[in-house]
């Protein structure tokens, strides 16, 4: 009997390798914690510390950039070492950095210090996400991937709601008991770190060792060259981002000047002073020049390499324009609402918000939100598995986006706390149900080639770019137009992504 055959016998099969319930729930619950800490909980912390909405949405979106560049890091993770090893190593590093974030909240200049630490958290988390998702694709056969996508997304959202529900509620209760803002958040974030550390121990014992999870057989020195290529590609991404950011801000200033021109008008948030405009122009020139030089190096080093092949095969597949349109626009409106909703619920009535304290906000998310996501996520996974993606996608996308109308209603009607539980339940149910279809499609696209982890990272990285852009846009729109107009614009932003379903190539089997 061959070595391969002996590995497939029951006595040699790793425990849990064919039982996703042994590792999927903990793996994806944990995946959500650092993401939610950076992208959502940090916004609530900074709101309590007195930071303005525009600064909160801008900086918490910018430090989420590592999830966007997952598409650039994916080939390195896919080609080097094992997905299991990557996952466990990154989880250990995340435990340490999250503990530092908890400590830093109580320091002077906490905003600047924690932003830097959260950026490092985002980098480690992005690497861990790539490995986790690649491991999921290797450990489960394709039919079970679709069947378990509801469990996967539900556990992820439960992890998110643990952070924005239970932890935020705990912070609110500590404030009621007289604990100071910084001290209460230090204790709460320490509790979150402890939960993550316990999860790391559990995953370390339950994560199987699939035979397919092995590094590729690369020529001598290729690992080092891959690291250099990845560094250059990441540098190119950052330079291109800051060059594009300068173009957008200067163009917005031009629109303000052409259509408004008043320091008190509707578009005042787009205005740049003389010094700020000059700085943006300098940033554009420097970043553009460096990006061109970096692009030349990237082209020279990627051509003919396996890393280059991993990138090119993704962007040369049939129907790539429709695929990219779905990834970039499917979640845009929802991402705007997700970024702004907790700020709307916490903001003072004078500023157009509902003025909820943290304990009520935590209960709404932690009770109604948890029930909604559990039911919606599980039903979404079953629905797409039974009906197939081709027949399921339209009902799922409509269910996902329709609850955004409730936030528009809340911003106009200004209801009491009771109805907000219904808003949270329906929003989380719709998201859990509709997001399952999106995830199944990204998995489907990733498995059309031999680079599953790399291609899945490219898809999810591009999706993270959509979330980053939507997050920055949300602060600008809300600060200029107020909450009702913001939610109306966010609802309109869901239309382009929905229409991409008319052109999307879906594999014949449907999942």
N, C-alpha and C positions, 0 to 999 in steps of 0.2 A: 504493500500500500504506500502511495506517495505521501510526502510530508503534508501537502495541501489537503489530501483526503483525510489524513489523520486529524487535522485541525477541525474538520467538519463533523467529526463524531461527537455524540452528546457528551462523553466524558471529558472532551477537550474543549468544548465550546465555552467561551467566557460566560460567567453568570450574568444574566440580564441582557445578553446580546440580542435575544429575540423577545424581550419583554420591555417595551418602551416605558411602561408604567414605573419601571425601576429607576429610570434616570431622567426622562423628559420633563416631568413636572418641576423637580428641583433645579434642573439646568436652566429652564426658561424663566422660572420665578427669579432666580439669581440674575439672569441676563438683564432683567428690567430694572433692578435696583440702582446701579450706577447711572444708567441712562436717565432714569427719572430724577435722580439726585441732581444731575447737571441741568436737565432741560426743564424741569418743573418745580421741584422742591426748592432749588436755589432761588427761583423767582419769588416764592413766598417768603423765604428768609430775607432776601434783599428788600422786599416790600416792608417787612417788619422793621428793617434797619433804616427805613426812610429814603431809599433810593427811588428815583423817578421811573415811571413806566418805560419811557423811551430808552433809558440807559439799561434797564433790566432786560427788555426784549432784545436790544441790540447785542449786549455782551453775552447773555446766556445763549443766544443763537450763534455768535461767533465762536465761543468755546466748544460748541457742538460740531465744529468743522471736521474733526477727526472721523466722525461717522460718515461724512460725505466722502472723504478720501479712502474709505474702505475699498472702493473699486480699484484704487492704486496699490493698496497693501495686500489685496486678495491673492495675487499670484505668488507673492513671497511666502505667505502662510501655506498656500496650496503646494508649493514646490519644496519646502524645507521642513524637516522634522514631522511629527505626527500631530493630528488635530487634537488628540487626547492630551498630549504633552503641552501644546499651546494653551489649551483651555485651562488646565490645572495651574500652569505657571502664571498666566494672566490673572486668574482668580486670586492667587496668593498675593500678587502685587497690588491688586485692587483693594484687598482687605487692609493693607498697610496705608495706602494713600487716602482711603475713606476715613481712617482713624485720624490722620493729620488734618483733614477738612474739619472734622468735629472739633478738634482742639483749636484750630485757627479762627473759628467764629468769634471767640472771645478776645482775640488780639486787637490792638490798635490797627487801623487800616485793614479791617477784616475784609472789606469788599475787594480790594486789590489782591490781597494775599490768597483769599479763597478762590478768586477767579483763576489765578495761576495754578493752584492745586487741582481745581476742577478741570482745567485743560489737560493736565496729566492724567486725571481720572478718565477723561474722554478718550485719550490715546490708548490707554490700557484696555478700556472697555471695547473700543472698536476692534482691536486685535483679538480680544476674547470672543466677540460676536462672530467674526469671520470663522474662527476655529470651531465654535459651537455649532454654527449653522452647517459648516462642512461636515462635522461629525454626524449631525442629524441625517444628512443625505447619505452618508456612508453606512451608518448603523441600521437604517431602516430601508426595507425594499420599497419600491416606488408606490405600490398600492397602499402600504401602511403609512407612508408619508402624508398622502392625501387624507387618510382616515384620521390621523393624529394631528393634523394641522389645527383643528379646533382645540384639542387639548394643549398644544403648543402655544397658540395665541392666547388661550384663556389663562394659562399659568403665567405667561408674560404680563398680561394685563392685571392679574392678581398681584404680581410683584409690584407693578406700577401703583395699584390702588393701596397696597400696604404702605407705600411711601407717602402718597398724597392723601391717603385716608387716615390710617392708624397713626402714622408718625406726626402728621399735621394736627390731628386731634389731640395727641399727647402734648404737643407744644402748646396748644390752646389751654389745656387743663393746667399745665404748669404755670402759665401766665395768670390764670384765675387764682391759683394758690399763692401768688405773689412772687414767683421766681422771675428774675429779670429776663429780658429778651435774649441776650447773648447766652446766658447760662442755660435757659430752657432749650435753645437750639443745640447747644453743645451736648446736653444730655440726650436729646432726641436723636441726633445724628450718631452718637455713640451707640444707642440702641440699634439703629439701622446697621451700623458696622458689625455689631455682635451677631445680628441675624444673618448677615452675609458670611461671616466667618463660620457659623454653624452650618450653613449651606455648603460652604467649601469642603468641610469635613465629610458631609453626607455624599456629595458628588464624588469625592475621592474614593469612597468605598463602593459606590454603585456604578460608576462609569465603566462600561465594558471595553474590550479591546478587539474591535472588528479586524479581521484579517486584511481588509482593504486599506485600513488606516496605517499607511506607511509612507515615508518620504520617497520621492521619485529618485530613480537611479541617475544622478546627474554627473557630468564630467568633473574631474578634479578642479577645484577652485571656483566652480559655478555658484556655490552658495555665497561666497564673498562677492562675486560679480552681481548676483541678484540683489544683495544688500545695497550695493552702489547704485544699481539701476532704480531700486525702490526709492532711495534717498533723492535721486535726481527727479524722479517722477513726482514725488511729494513736494519737493521744492518748486517744481514747475506749477503744480496745482495751487500752492499758496501764492506764488507770484501772480498767476493769472487771476486768482480770486481778488487780490487787492488792487490789481489794475482794473478789473471789471467793476469793483466797488467804487473806485474813483470816478469811472465813466458814469455810473448810475447816479452818484451823488451830484456830479456836475450837471448831468442832464436834468435831474430833478430841480436843481437851482435854476436852470434855464426855463423850465416850465413855470416855476414860481414867478420868475421875472417877467415872462411873457403873458401869463394869464392872471396874475395877482399883483405882485410888486409891493404888497403891503406887509409890514411887520406884524400886523394884527389880523391878517386875512386867513382864509381857510387853509391855504397852502404854506403857512408860515413855517411849518416844520421842515419844509424843503429848502428854506433859505440858508445860504452860506455867507458868512461875513467875508470881507476881503482877505484876511489872513487864512481862514479856513479854505477858501477857494484856491488860494495860492498853494497851500499844503496839499490839497487834492491833486492839483496839476503836477506838482513835484512827484507825488506818489505814483501817478500814472506814468510819468516819463521813466522813473527809475525802475519800477516793477516791469514795465513793458520791455525795456532794454534787457534786463536780466532774464526775463522769461524767454526772449528770443534766443539768447545764448544757451539757456538751459534746454530749450526745445531741440537745438542742434545736437547737443550731447545725448539727449534721450533717444533721438532717432538713430544716431550712430550705434548706441549700445543695445537697443532693443531689436534692431533688424537682425533676423536670423536666430534669435535666442528663443528658448521655450517660453520665457516670460512674455516676450513680444507676441508669440503665437497665441498665448492665452488671451491677451488683449484683442488681437486682430480677429480671432475666430468669433468673439462675442459681437463685435461691431460690424462684421460682414455677413451675419446670418440673415436669412430672408425675413422681410417685414420689420427690420430693425427700427425704422422711423416710427412706426405705430407703437412698437414696444417701448421706445424711449418716451414717446408722448404719454403713454399710460403711466410709466414710472414717475415722470416729472410732474404730471398734473392730477393724477387720480386722488391724491391726498392733500392737494394744496389748500383748498378751502377748509377742510377738516383740521389741518395743521395750524391754520390761522386761529381757528376757534379754540383748539386745545391750548395754544400758547396764551391766549388772552382771557379765557374763561375764568381761571382762578383769580386773576387781577380784577376782573369785572365783579366777581362775587365779593372780593375783599374791599374794593375801593369805596370811598365814602360816598354817601348819597349826593353830596354837593358836587362831586366829580363825575356823577352818573352811574356809580356802582351801587351795590346792594348793602354794603357795610357789614358783611358777616364776620364774626370773630373766627379764629382758627379752629376752635373746638366744633362749632357748627359746620364749618367747611369740611373738616375731617369726617364728621358723621355723615354728611351728604355723600361724599365720595366713598367712604368706607362701608356704608350700609347699602344705599340704593345703587351705588356704582358697582360694588362687588356682585350683588345679585344680578344686575343687568349684564355684566361682562361674562359671568359664568354661564348664564342661560344663552346669551347671544353667541359667545364663542363656541360652545359645544354644539348648538344647533347649526351654526355656520359650517363647522367641519363636517357634520353629518349630511347637511344639505348638499354641499359641493361634492362629497364623496358619493352620494346616492344618485344625484342628477347629472353629474358631470359638469365641468367648468363652462362649457359652451351654453348650456341651458340655465345654469345657476347665476351667471355673472350679472345680468341685468337686475334681477330681484335683489341681489346682494348690494350692488352699488346704490340703488335707490333707498334701500333700508339704511345704509350707512350715512347718507347725506341728509335725508329728510329731517332727522331730529335737530339739525342746526337751526331750523325755523323756530324751535322753542326758545333758543337764546335771544333771537330777535324779539319774540313776544315778551320775554322776561325783561329785556332792556326798555321796552315801551310800557308794559303793565306794572313793572316793579312789584312783583307779588311778595307775599309773606314767605316764611321759610318752608312751610308745608309743601306747596307745589314744586319747590326746587328739588325735592326728593324724586318726584316724577320726571322732571327734566333730566336729572342725572341718570336715572334708571334707563330711560329711553335712549339717551345719548350713548351710554355705554353698551346697551344691547345692540343698537344699530352699528356701532363701531366694531364690536366683537363679531357680529354676523357678517358684515361686509368686508372686514379686513381679511377674513379667512380666504376669500376668493383671490384677493390680491397676492397673498403669500403662496397659495397653490400655483398661481401663474408664474411667479418668480422662480419657484422650484422647477416648474415645467421647462422654462427657458434655460435654466442652469444645467439641465441634464441632457441637452442636445449635443454636448461635446464631452471630451474627456477631462474637462477642467471644472468639475462641479463646484468646488468651494470658491474658486476664483470667479466664476461667472455669477454665482449667487452673491458674492461680495460686490461685484460690479453693479448688479441690479439694486441691492439694498443700499449701496453707497450713493448711487444716483438718487434713490428715493430720499435718503437723508439730506442730500443737497436741496431737494424740494422743501423739506421741512425747515431747514436752515433759512432759506430765502423767505418762506412764508412767515417764519417767526419774526424776522427783521421787518418785513412789510407790515405785520400786524401792529407793531408799536407805532410805526409812522402813520398808518391809516387811522388808528384809534385816537392818537394825539391830535390829529388834524380835524377829524370829522365826528368824534364822539362814539359812544358805544352802539347806539341803534344803527347808524350808518355803517359802522365797522361790521356788524353782524350781517347786514344786508349785502355788503360787498363780498364778505366771505362766502355767503350762499351763492352769489353769482360766480365766484371762483371755482365752485365745484362742477360747473357745467362743462368746461373743456375736457376735463379728465373723463367725465361720463361719456362724452361723445366719441372718445377714442375707441370705445368698445365696438363701434361700427366698423372699424378697420383692422382690428386686432387679429393677428394669426394665432389660432388656437389649435393645438395638436388634435388629431382625430379622436383619440381616446378620451379627451376632455379633462383629464387630470393627471 
